[in-house]
Amino acid sequence: MQQVFIELYNCRPTWAKCPEAVKGLKSAGVDVVAYGMNSPETDHRAPYDFFCVYRVPNVEFQREFERQVVASGWYDYFEQVNVSGDAQDFEAVLLGNARMARPASS
């Protein structure tokens, strides 16, 4: 099932010393949906200044993508938290919310 991966991040001072951007994501099968800045006016704003939303083809690809991010040293440059999961039907998710269903462990 198609996965969504969201990065919430702040730049660390080390980023200014290494401005190289990530290259080759699209050719690797990653669909970059959006990069953006987290608006200071966002209600209940997460304490991160930037975000990126990706779509990837499946959970196995997602986990490999995560391993490659770690191996690249990316977290040396960014204070970051991630959000990921199956792209699901919104009604099914809302019904799960009503049942207080929690995500299943893989």
Backbone bond lengths (Angstrom), bond angles and torsions (degrees), N, CA, C in turn:
res aa  C-N    CA-C-N  psi(-1)  N-CA   C-N-CA  omega(-1)  CA-C   N-CA-C  phi
1 M - - - 1.456 - - 1.526 108.41 -
2 Q 1.318 115.07 142.36 1.461 120.18 179.49 1.525 110.74 -58.51
3 Q 1.326 116.04 137.06 1.454 122.87 -178.56 1.526 110.32 -108.37
4 V 1.327 115.85 151.29 1.451 122.48 171.85 1.524 106.53 -115.79
5 F 1.319 116.05 134.46 1.464 122.35 179.93 1.516 107.07 -127.73
6 I 1.333 117.23 124.42 1.461 122.45 -178.18 1.518 108.60 -121.94
7 E 1.313 115.48 128.57 1.462 121.81 174.58 1.524 108.11 -104.97
8 L 1.312 116.35 132.62 1.461 123.05 170.50 1.518 104.94 -114.44
9 Y 1.337 118.16 125.27 1.457 117.61 -172.83 1.523 113.89 -151.02
10 N 1.320 113.37 157.72 1.454 124.48 170.12 1.521 106.91 -122.65
11 C 1.318 116.21 143.54 1.468 120.22 178.22 1.522 109.94 -75.10
12 R 1.320 116.48 137.17 1.455 122.34 172.19 1.525 107.72 -88.09
13 P 1.320 118.68 158.89 1.465 120.39 178.38 1.529 113.72 -55.86
14 T 1.324 117.85 -28.07 1.470 120.85 179.89 1.526 112.37 -64.99
15 W 1.350 118.08 -23.03 1.457 120.86 -178.84 1.535 111.40 -61.77
16 A 1.324 117.44 -35.83 1.464 121.13 -179.72 1.527 111.45 -60.65
17 K 1.326 117.21 -22.66 1.462 121.79 179.99 1.524 112.13 -89.64
18 C 1.323 118.19 -6.23 1.461 120.86 -175.87 1.526 109.57 -145.70
19 P 1.328 118.22 76.94 1.470 120.75 -173.78 1.527 115.06 -82.06
20 E 1.324 118.95 16.23 1.466 120.42 -179.61 1.521 110.55 -70.39
21 A 1.313 116.25 128.86 1.465 121.61 179.97 1.525 110.17 -86.14
22 V 1.324 115.93 161.39 1.457 121.31 176.36 1.527 107.89 -70.68
23 K 1.313 115.86 131.30 1.465 120.69 -178.67 1.525 109.42 -120.25
24 G 1.306 116.02 154.42 1.457 120.86 172.54 1.511 115.34 81.30
25 L 1.331 119.07 10.56 1.459 119.40 -178.88 1.525 111.69 -62.89
26 K 1.331 116.75 -46.83 1.460 119.87 -176.91 1.524 111.79 -61.42
27 S 1.324 116.70 -44.30 1.456 118.99 -179.65 1.527 111.99 -66.92
28 A 1.331 117.17 -19.64 1.459 121.19 178.10 1.537 112.09 -85.86
29 G 1.341 117.66 -5.69 1.457 120.35 179.39 1.513 115.00 103.01
30 V 1.346 116.93 9.02 1.460 121.68 178.77 1.520 108.52 -95.09
31 D 1.340 117.00 127.79 1.455 122.18 175.74 1.522 107.21 -98.74
32 V 1.337 116.83 110.89 1.460 120.44 177.47 1.526 106.69 -80.28
33 V 1.330 116.46 109.47 1.455 122.39 -178.83 1.524 109.68 -77.63
34 A 1.339 116.83 -44.24 1.465 119.60 -177.68 1.521 111.21 -166.91
35 Y 1.302 114.90 141.30 1.459 123.35 162.59 1.518 105.40 -111.98
36 G 1.308 117.78 144.18 1.462 118.49 179.44 1.507 112.82 -164.17
37 M 1.328 113.33 172.75 1.467 121.76 176.26 1.523 107.96 -103.88
38 N 1.309 116.04 136.20 1.453 122.87 179.89 1.526 108.07 -76.19
39 S 1.310 116.65 112.58 1.462 121.57 -176.82 1.533 111.18 -59.78
40 P 1.338 117.06 133.46 1.471 119.65 176.46 1.535 112.59 -60.43
41 E 1.325 118.01 -21.94 1.465 121.76 -178.89 1.516 113.10 -87.67
42 T 1.328 119.74 1.48 1.465 122.33 -179.13 1.527 110.36 -61.40
43 D 1.316 116.34 128.72 1.459 121.59 177.49 1.529 109.05 -65.09
44 H 1.317 118.07 132.91 1.464 123.86 -177.84 1.527 110.96 53.65
45 R 1.300 114.45 45.90 1.471 122.84 -174.53 1.525 111.60 -59.48
46 A 1.335 116.16 132.70 1.467 121.33 171.19 1.533 107.00 -69.27
47 P 1.325 118.97 147.68 1.468 121.40 -175.76 1.534 113.88 -80.72
48 Y 1.312 115.97 45.87 1.461 122.07 178.41 1.522 108.09 -129.80
49 D 1.321 116.67 139.63 1.457 121.50 -174.40 1.525 113.87 -84.55
50 F 1.322 117.86 -21.15 1.460 121.36 -174.03 1.526 110.58 -132.88
51 F 1.341 114.57 158.60 1.460 119.87 174.58 1.519 109.77 -144.04
52 C 1.318 114.68 157.90 1.452 122.20 172.65 1.521 107.25 -142.46
53 V 1.331 115.77 136.68 1.460 121.78 179.07 1.527 107.79 -119.53
54 Y 1.319 116.08 126.67 1.462 122.73 179.10 1.520 109.47 -120.81
55 R 1.322 115.91 153.46 1.467 122.28 165.83 1.514 106.46 -116.48
56 V 1.307 115.74 134.91 1.466 121.02 176.76 1.529 107.69 -129.64
57 P 1.343 117.59 155.44 1.467 120.20 -169.35 1.525 117.01 -66.99
58 N 1.332 118.36 -30.73 1.467 119.01 -176.46 1.525 109.77 -163.97
59 V 1.327 115.51 171.91 1.464 120.68 -174.63 1.530 111.74 -67.29
60 E 1.318 118.46 -34.19 1.470 120.23 179.06 1.530 110.03 -64.65
61 F 1.316 115.73 -43.71 1.467 120.76 176.27 1.529 109.92 -60.79
62 Q 1.340 115.60 -43.25 1.472 121.56 179.79 1.524 110.84 -56.94
63 R 1.313 117.70 -48.77 1.465 120.98 -178.02 1.526 111.23 -64.12
64 E 1.332 116.92 -38.64 1.460 120.04 176.88 1.533 110.33 -65.61
65 F 1.316 117.21 -40.36 1.461 121.93 176.22 1.533 110.32 -58.27
66 E 1.323 116.51 -45.58 1.464 121.13 178.18 1.533 110.68 -60.52
67 R 1.336 117.14 -44.05 1.472 120.02 179.26 1.530 110.89 -61.75
68 Q 1.324 116.86 -39.07 1.459 119.88 179.86 1.525 112.03 -69.43
69 V 1.323 117.06 -34.76 1.465 120.54 176.02 1.532 109.28 -61.51
70 V 1.333 116.38 -46.67 1.469 120.55 178.53 1.527 110.55 -61.08
71 A 1.334 117.06 -47.80 1.468 121.66 -177.16 1.521 112.15 -63.70
72 S 1.342 117.47 -26.86 1.465 120.49 -178.32 1.524 113.02 -74.26
73 G 1.336 117.52 -12.72 1.465 120.53 -175.74 1.524 112.72 82.15
74 W 1.332 116.80 13.09 1.458 122.94 -176.78 1.526 112.51 -52.19
75 Y 1.343 116.64 -39.89 1.456 119.67 -175.85 1.527 112.64 -72.87
76 D 1.336 117.71 -8.43 1.461 120.30 171.56 1.524 110.54 -71.30
77 Y 1.326 116.30 -23.85 1.460 122.07 -175.57 1.519 114.33 -101.87
78 F 1.332 116.26 -17.66 1.459 119.85 -175.63 1.520 111.57 -136.36
79 E 1.326 115.40 138.98 1.461 122.56 166.63 1.522 103.51 -85.04
80 Q 1.316 118.01 117.05 1.460 119.49 -167.38 1.517 112.21 -144.85
81 V 1.326 114.92 145.18 1.467 122.49 167.27 1.521 106.47 -125.50
82 N 1.317 116.32 155.47 1.455 121.30 -175.84 1.523 110.83 -125.79
83 V 1.319 114.60 153.57 1.454 123.40 175.63 1.520 105.70 -131.74
84 S 1.343 118.33 134.26 1.461 119.40 177.61 1.518 110.58 -152.15
85 G 1.315 115.30 161.11 1.456 120.76 176.11 1.506 111.21 166.28
86 D 1.335 114.59 175.80 1.458 121.41 177.95 1.520 109.71 -63.46
87 A 1.327 116.56 140.42 1.458 121.67 169.68 1.522 106.49 -76.79
88 Q 1.326 117.25 108.67 1.464 121.96 -172.94 1.521 111.29 -115.00
89 D 1.320 115.21 167.19 1.451 122.68 174.34 1.530 108.64 -66.71
90 F 1.330 116.68 129.16 1.464 119.26 -174.68 1.518 112.85 -62.64
91 E 1.341 118.56 -34.43 1.466 120.15 179.52 1.521 110.90 -65.54
92 A 1.323 117.17 -39.99 1.466 120.84 179.38 1.526 109.97 -64.22
93 V 1.330 116.64 -40.59 1.468 120.00 179.33 1.529 110.11 -66.47
94 L 1.332 117.34 -43.83 1.466 120.13 179.14 1.521 111.94 -62.69
95 L 1.341 117.58 -39.03 1.463 120.04 176.13 1.529 110.27 -64.40
96 G 1.340 116.83 -38.10 1.463 120.69 174.79 1.516 111.39 -63.01
97 N 1.337 116.48 -39.07 1.469 120.28 176.12 1.525 110.36 -60.08
98 A 1.327 116.47 -43.30 1.461 120.68 -179.39 1.529 111.13 -62.09
99 R 1.355 116.01 -32.73 1.472 120.55 177.83 1.530 111.46 -85.06
100 M 1.333 116.05 -1.51 1.468 122.85 -176.49 1.528 110.54 59.86
101 A 1.329 116.82 34.88 1.465 122.22 177.94 1.531 109.48 -69.80
102 R 1.304 116.71 138.29 1.463 123.35 178.49 1.519 109.42 -102.94
103 P 1.338 117.03 154.13 1.470 118.29 175.89 1.528 111.36 -59.35
104 A 1.331 115.65 139.95 1.464 120.66 178.26 1.526 109.70 -78.45
105 S 1.316 116.89 144.28 1.462 121.29 174.62 1.512 109.03 -73.48
106 S 1.351 114.93 143.74 1.466 119.08 179.53 1.505 110.96 -77.06
